Amino acid sequence: MPASPARSMPVALYALAAGAFGIGTTEFVIMGLLMQVAADLKVSIATAGLLISGYALGVFVGAPILTVATSRMPRKTVLIALMAIFTIGNLCCALAPNYAVLLLARVITALAHGTFFGVGAVVATSLVAPDRRASAISIMFTGLTIATLLGVPAGAWLGLHFGWRSTFWAVAAIGIVAMIVNTALVPADHGHGKPIAVRDELRAIAQPSVLLGLLMTVFGFAGVFTVFTYIQPILTEVTGFAESSVSPILLVFGVGLIAGNLLGGKLADRQLMPALLLTLVVLIVVLGVMTFALHSKVLTVLFVGLLGIAAFATVPPLQLWVLHKANDAQSLASSLNIGAFNLGNALGAWLGGVVVAHGPGLAALTWVAALVTLAGLLVALWGRQRENNVMRLPAAICTSGES
């Protein structure tokens, strides 16, 4: 019997997962604190939702800039420096005296996010055989899913009982631990990539297949955050759960994320494009059907778990697509794709705020989210058609020459 991926993977992947855990906690924990932050800083829920959009835009802007700026540095050094930025940003969040400062601190924290996951994904794939690259990515991203399983509910519990600032103090402590673990376990000799001219990297990124991959990620994942940004008010105001029930329900979502992430990695290692299309279709179906489940507490909990599975099953195939198409610009492409995930997050959070504040309201977020993800599926189908046309062209040329 072959060894399971979890047992055969290098230990350095779990160091990367530790960093992903910290970053994932600070990204997602604000969803469980939205109402407390809004009340304490005297802003609306929709305005508080912009803390998610601001963070996501910080990732989108910071990922390519920091990746290019650190391209000639050893990747281990880059990863540790990024965790230092992350820790400082969370300390600033904990000390923020008002909404504007908190938003700025979130943006500072976000600068580390995209480059950490982008560089980390390249390091992860360099540690394993080519046919296990998606699984290696999924192991690193397991830190992100565990953050949602444990970090986010724990942060929501801390915020409920000790104030939302205590959550950011705790996340800063996680950042320090992640720095220590990455220093100890990530091998120093993994990270001296061959220097590539920025012009050549940009040329590789500008390929249509890479750009389509980034667009798939933006629209494919935006639907998730159209709903998840406002999961706390959805659960309390639409379904009727008590505020104290939010943390346990987020645990269900986190279990789904872990299962979906690992499943997506296995599917992508087998057949990338079919896995990409299948996971997007499943996500659309889950979001659409969830609309009819929100008024039943039992069905809502079930669909929160299914949403976690469907959402993160898309991550390994979306990330691996861009890595496959970027040739020698993998670090920049990987970081840009993480930025694309977060641009999708920002788009989803903004769109969800519009639906809540000016549209049909919280109960409509799920079907609106399904339509957004449908746009991602259409881009993926476009990408598949383009790939098929490119593959048929040489064959047609050869046939013409023979005749």
N, C-alpha and C positions, 0 to 999 in steps of 0.2 A: 504493500500500500504506500503511495507516495506521501511525503510529508506535507502537512498542511502549510499554506502560505504563512500563517502566523508563526509557525515554528522554524521555518527555513529562512525567513527574512533576516537581514543583518540588523544587529542591535542599534546601529546608528539611525535606522528608520524610526525607532521609538524615541530617540532624542529629538528628531524633527517633529514627531507627533506631540512631544511635550511643548515645544514652541507653538505648534498649531493649537494646542489646547488653550494656552494663555490668550492667543490672539482671537481664537473663536469665542472665548468667554467674553472678552471685552466688546466684541462686535455684536453678539446676540443678546447679552444680558440686559441691554437697555430696553428690549421689548417687554421684559418682566418688571421694569421699573417705570414705565412710561407714565402711568397715572400718578405715581409718587413724585416724580420729577416735575410733571406739569403742575401739580398742586403746590409744591414747595417753591418753585420759581415763578409761579403765577403766570403760566402760559397755557394755551389750549392744547388738547391732545394732538391735534393736527400739527401745531407748531412744534411740540415735543417730538413728533415723528420725524421732523427735519434733522434731529440729531442722528438718525439712521442715514438719511440722505447725505448729510454733511460728511459723515464718516466714509460712506461709500465713495463720494466724490474725491475725498482725500486719498483713498486707495487708488482710484482711477488715475489721478494726476501724479501721485507719488511713485507708483510702480515703474513706469518707464523712465522717469527722471533718475531715481535712485539706482535702478538696474544699470543704466548706461554709466552713471557716475562711478559705480563700484565694479564695473566689468573687468577691470584689471587687478582687482584685489582677490586674495584667496577666498573662496566661498565660505569657509568656516568663519573667517574673520567678519565677513559681511553678515552672516547669520547672527553672530553674537552682538555686533553693533546694532543691528535692527532690534534685537530684544531689549537693548538698553534704551533706545528711542521709545519703544513700546512702554517700558516701565515708567519712564519720565512722564510720558503723556497721561498715563493713568493716575499718577500722583497729582498732576495738574487738574484732572477731572475731579478727584476727591476734594481738592481745595478750592474749586471754582466758586466765586461768590455770586455769580448770576448766570443767566442763560447764555449770553454772548460769550463769556469766558469758557463755559462748559462746551459750547459748540466748537470754539477754537481749539480747546484741548483735545476734543474728539478727533479733529482734523490732524493734529500733531501725532496722535496715537496711530491714526490710519496710515501715515506715511510709511510705517514699517511693514504694514500688512501685505501689500501686493508683492513687494520684492522678496519678503521672507518666503511666501508660498511659491513664488516663481522660481527663485534660486533653489529653494528646498526641493521642489519637484524635479529639477534637473539633477541635483545631488542624489535624490532617491532613485531615479531611473539609472544613474551611473553605477549604482551598487548592486544591480541585479541583471540577470540575463534578459535579452531583448523581448522574449515572449512573456515576461512577467512585469513589464514596465507599468501597465495600468494597475496591477495589483500593488506594486510598490507605491504608486501615487495614492492608492486608496488607503494603504496603511498609514502614510503620513497624514492624510485627511481624516483618519480615524480620530486623531487628536481634536480636530474640529468638531466631529460628531459627539465625542465624549464631552466636549465643552458644553454642547447643547444638552446632553443627557444629565451631566452632573453640575457643571459650572453655572449654567444659566438658572436652573431651579434653585441651586444653593445661593446664587447671587440675588435672586428674587426673594428668597426667604430672608436673607440678611437685610435687604432693603425694606422689607415689610416690618421687621422687628427692631432694626437698629438704624434705619434711615438709609437712603440710597447712596450716601457718600461712603458708608462702610463697605459697600460692595466694591467700589473702586480701590479702596485701600487693600482689600483682599486680592483683587486682580493684579495690583502692582507687586504684591508679594509673590504671586504666581510667576510674574515676569522674571523676578530675581532667580527663582528656582529653575526656570527654563534656561536662563543664561548659564547657570552652573552645569546643568545636564548636557547642554549642547557643547560646552567647553570640554567636558569630560569624554563624551562619546562620539562626536562627529569626527571622523578621521581627517587629519590636517592635509593629507596628500590628495584628498578629493576636493578640488576647488581651484586648481591652477589651470583654468581653461585656456585654450589657444587664443591669443589676442585676435579680435576681429574688429576691423574698421567699422565705425558707427555707420558710415555710408552703406557698407555691405549688409549690416544688420537691418537697416531701414529698408533696403531693397528686398531682403528676404521677407520682412514683415509685410511689405506692400503687395505680395503675391495675392491674387484673388482668392485662392483656397484658404489662406490664413485669415484674410479679412472676413470672408464668409464664416469661418469658424468663430471669430470674435463676435460677429453679429448673431450667430446662433446662441452664443452664451448670454449676450445681453438680453435678448427677448425670451429665450428659453427659461432663464432664471428669474426674470422680472416678475413673472406671475407668482412665484413663491413668496416674494416679499410684499407684493400687493396685499396678501393675506397675513403673513407672519408678523409684519410690522405691527399690526393691530390685533394680534391674537389675544392680548389681555382684555381689551374692551369687547371683542367678539364673544369671548367666553363668559364674561360677566353680564354684559348688557343684552346680548342676543340669545345666548343659550340659557343664561340664568344661573351660572355657577357663582358661588361665593368667591371673593377675592383670594381667600386662603387656598382655594382649590387649583389656582393657576399653576403653582409650582409642581404639584404632582402630575398635572396634565402635560406640562412641559417635559417631564420625565418620559412620558409615552412618546412624545415627538422625538426625543433624543434617542430612544431605543430604535425607532424607525430610521433615523438618520444613519446609525451604525450599520443596520442591516442593509439599507439601500446603498450605502457607500461601498461596502464589500461586494455586494451583488453586482453593482455597476462595474467595478473593477474586473470581476471574473468575466462578465459578458463582453466587455471591451477587449480583453485579452484574446477572446475567441474570434469575434468578428466586430470590428469597430463601427462601421456605418450602420449595420442592423441594430447594434446595441444602442447607438445614438438615437435612431428613429424610434425604437421601441420604448426607451425610457421617456422620451418626450411625449409620446402618445399616452402612455400610462399616467404621466403627470397631468395632462390635459383632462383625462377622464376623471381622475381623483378630484381635481379642483371643481370640475363641473358638477359632479354628483354630490360633492360636499355641500353644495348650496341647499340641497333638500334635507340634509342631515342636521343642520344647525339648531333646529328647535327640539331635538331629542338629545338629552345629555349622554346617553349610552352611545348613540351613533356618532355624536360629535367627538367623543374620546377616541372611538375607533378610527374616524377619518383623520384626526390629528396624527395618529400613528401612521396611517397609510400615506398621509402627506409627507411625513418624514422619510418614509421609504422611497416614495416616488421622486421627491426633490433631490436627494443626494445620490440616487442611482444615476442621475444625469451627469454628475461631476466628473468621474474618471473618464468617460468617453469624450466629453467636451474638452477636457484638458489634454487628453492624449491626441485628439484630432489636431490641435494647434501645434503640439510638439512634433507630430509626424510631418506636418507641412512646412515647418519653419527652417528645416535644414540646419545650418550652422548658427542660427540666431535663436537657439532654444531658450536661453535664459530670458532674453527680452520678450520673446513670444509668450513664454509661460507667465511672466509677470504681467504682460498686457492682458492675458486671458483672465488672470485673477482680477485685474482692474475691470475687465468686461463683466465678470460676475458681480462686482460691486457697483458698476454703472447700472446693471440690471436691478440690483438692490435699491439704488437711489431712485431709479425710474419707478419701481414698484411702490416704494414708500411714498413718493410724491403723488403717484396716481391714486394710491389708496387714500391719501389725505384729501384729494379732490373729490373722490367718491363719497367720503365720509362727510366732508364739510359742505359740498355744493351739489352732490348727486343723490342717488337713492339710499345711501347710508351703509352701515356696517354689514348688514345681511347680504348686500349685493357684491361684496368684495370677492367672493369665491368665483362667481361666474365671470366677472370682469377679469380676474386673474387667469382663468382658463383661456379667454380670448387672447390675452397677451402671450401666453405660452404657445398658443396656436401659431402666432406669428413666427416664433422660433422654429417650430416644426416646418413651416413653409420655407424658411431660409435653409434648413437642413435638407429638405427635398430638392431645393434649387442647387445646393452644393453637390448632392449625389448626382443629379442630372448633369451638372458641369463635369464632374469627374468621369462619368460614363462617356461623355462626348470626347473628352481629352484622350481617354483610353482607346476609343474607336478610331480616332484620327490617324495614328500611326499605322493601324491595320489597314485602313482604307488607302493610305499612301502606298503601302507595300503591295496591296492587291492591284492598284493602278499601275505600278511599275512592272509587275509580272505580266500584266496583259499587254 
